[in-house]
Amino acid sequence: MRSLSVCLLLLPLQIFAGDTTTHKNALGIYTETNAAFAATTNPGMGTVGLMYKIKRSPVNSFVATLGYTGYNDRPEPRFSTFNKDTAFSRPGVTKVGLVTAGFGIEAQRHFYRRISLYAGAELRAGYGAGTTDTFSRAHFNRPYTNPANGHVSPYNDFTDTRILTSDVTMVTGSFTAYLGARVDIKRLSIGLQFMNGMRYENIMPDKGAGYSNLTWDLSNLTQRLLFTYRL
């Protein structure tokens, strides 16, 4: 099991000293977000949840999670038509609340004093419902006068008109690898980890056709802050 975990994570954790913690299991809460790295090609996702860790050896643990994720997708709209100096697009905003459950394996090593390093991999699935709002957006240049010097320059502006609201259901799945560090204070631990991996999404609206995405963007990192108590 130890060799399998090290190969899976591709992290030479054996260079650190072993973990001397005697408590086997831990219960915790966590919050995670990709807000610092989300872009128009990546939906914003924020999660709060519970975590239960089962220690299998001084190095390896199984980790189970249960959480609630807020999914917010605002892709960059593309121009569809033009009329003189006005361009038109149809942006959409999808907001979904997801219940997620995950299971993974984690390898850990004591690093220095109360600090430990760890790495892991997690499979996660989620299901939820929400809405997609579709707008008709008119883009145009509006003259802007600088009050300081009276200089007039074009100012890019737009107006939105909602044209359609659809109820949607969503199924997600992901495979994520992560690296982290934690501080152990008696039986309480505070950890911070960075996560990235492959994500699958299937969205089915009640109006219009559904679609699926399978993505893996190395620049889309998620940070998880967790607090655990060793039982």
C-alpha positions, -999 to +999 in steps of 0.1 A: +000+000+000+028+024+008+046+018-025+013+021-044+006+055-028+041+069-034+040+059-071+005+073-075+013+107-060+048+109-076+061+126-045+092+113-026+077+116+008+101+090+022+128+117+026+110+129+057+107+113+091+078+091+100+045+103+115+044+096+152+008+104+158-010+077+178-046+086+171-059+067+141-090+085+129-099+122+125-130+142+119-130+177+104-146+205+085-132+222+053-138+250+029-124+252-006-125+276-035-109+282-069-117+320-068-081+331-071-076+310-103-111+309-119-114+325-153-139+328-181-130+293-192-134+279-156-165+282-135-162+295-100-167+267-074-168+270-036-174+241-012-180+236+025-181+201+040-172+174+064-142+151+062-134+118+079-100+103+078-091+066+086-055+060+093-043+027+079-006+030+087+019+056+099+020+069+063-013+061+046-049+071+053-083+068+036-102+101+034-140+105+029-157+138+023-193+151+021-199+186+010-221+213-006-207+231-037-219+264-052-213+263-089-212+296-109-204+296-146-202+329-165-184+321-198-171+349-219-198+357-245-191+356-282-205+382-306-233+368-327-246+397-348-236+433-356-258+463-364-238+494-374-217+503-344-235+479-320-225+442-315-248+416-299-240+385-279-259+360-258-241+354-225-254+328-200-251+325-163-255+290-147-258+287-110-262+253-094-261+239-058-244+205-057-242+178-030-208+161-034-192+130-019-156+119-023-132+092-014-094+092-016-061+080-003-035+102+014+002+098+022+017+119+050+050+125+067+062+145+097+084+173+084+095+196+113+083+201+148+045+204+146+045+206+108+036+176+085+034+174+047+009+153+029-003+144-006-033+125-020-057+117-047-095+119-045-124+107-066-155+129-062-191+129-075-219+154-072-255+160-081-276+192-079-301+216-095-302+252-104-309+277-132-294+291-163-302+327-173-296+337-209-293+373-219-293+394-250-264+418-246-259+449-268-223+462-268-216+497-279-193+527-274-206+556-254-188+590-253-172+597-220-161+632-210-132+635-185-144+660-159-107+670-152-097+681-187-129+679-208-114+653-230-140+631-248-131+594-255-152+563-263-163+541-234-172+505-239-206+497-224-234+472-227-270+465-217-285+432-208-320+419-215-330+385-200-346+364-227-347+329-211-345+312-177-341+274-176-341+250-147-311+227-149-299+195-132-262+187-131-240+157-126-203+161-119-173+138-114-137+146-108-103+130-102-081+154-082-045+152-069-033+175-041-004+186-020-006+202+014+009+211+048-007+210+082+001+222+117-007+198+146-017+214+179-022+186+203-052+168+188-063+197+166-048+201+131-050+230+107-041+223+071-039+240+037-038+221+004-037+229-033-057+207-057-059+202-094-073+175-116-098+163-143-134+174-141-165+161-158-198+180-160-232+171-175-258+198-175-294+191-186-317+222-189-355+218-191-354+242-221-330+234-249-303+208-253-280+195-226-242+194-229-212+177-213-177+189-206-145+170-197-117+194-187-083+195-171-068+230-168-034+230-149-039+267-142-072+261-123-060+255-088-084+250-058-073+257-023-087+239+007-085+250+043-094+223+068-096+218+105-095+183+119-097+167+154-080+134+159-103+110+177 
